[in-house]
Amino acid sequence: MALKSFHGAVAVITGGASGIGLATAKALRGRGAHVVLADINASGLSQAEEQVRLLAPEATAQVLSVATDVTSESQVQALMQTALGINGHIDLVITSAGIGRGGAIDEFTAKDMETMMNVNFMGTFHCVRAALPAMSQQHSGHFVFLSSVAGKLGSALLSGYCASKWAVRGFSSALRVELYGTGIGITTVYPAWVETPMLRQEVDPLNLANVVALLTPEQVAEEILQAVLKDQRDLTLAPNPDIAKALQIMQDNPDKAEMLMGQSFQRHIQQAAGKQAH
């Protein structure tokens, strides 16, 4: 059964110390949900818990935080057991833990790729494996997977990031088929650039030159909650006109989209080289 209200629901949010995860936790707190925050950043997680709790200090719904490395199957299992301890069920799991790193493929190491896949994809996989038994027993529950428009488009200098987000996309599509009729829903979120700490992590400057973040974590959080209530499968948020156009071309003609994006990237390199020469 689809979630009709968040009041009294138990929600687990990875990447909850900042960005979209924290914003979604706050939005859920405002709607009366029990919130279980998870993040590898223990100090940031503690501060986030306090922020979420102070939104409604008199509320009876619980706010818990569990320092969790989502690449660890045992830690994610422990996280879900903590959530089950609230009142015996898990209603919503939002996998927003993620990292973003870029660079040319000949400089992107195997270790970089393994780290990206372990956090962005395997973290999602571990959450599903850990929460699914409870949801299956309940015949209800909802997963929200944070992919990216990079999970629908190929972007130069972001091959590793794209690979991890396409993996989330493929995983969620297959799971919807496998879980059809079980009462368990899955919403996959594909946001364009969002003003979060991850956006300002190390990425090749050629790629960051034209980045314009038109989404805030709070906007994404509100869209996520509405999508869950509607049992919406695909939530694509692309207010950037150039990204929206690229997504449309990719849907209509993938070969043309790749060609146009490649040409644009080559022009960008030439312009950057010209500026450096001067």
Beta strands, then each sheet from edge to edge (+ up, - down):
strand 1: 10-14
strand 2: 34-39
strand 3: 63-67
strand 4: 92-95
strand 5: 141-146
strand 6: 184-191
strand 7: 234-237
sheet 1: 3+ 2+ 1+ 4+ 5+ 6+ 7+
end
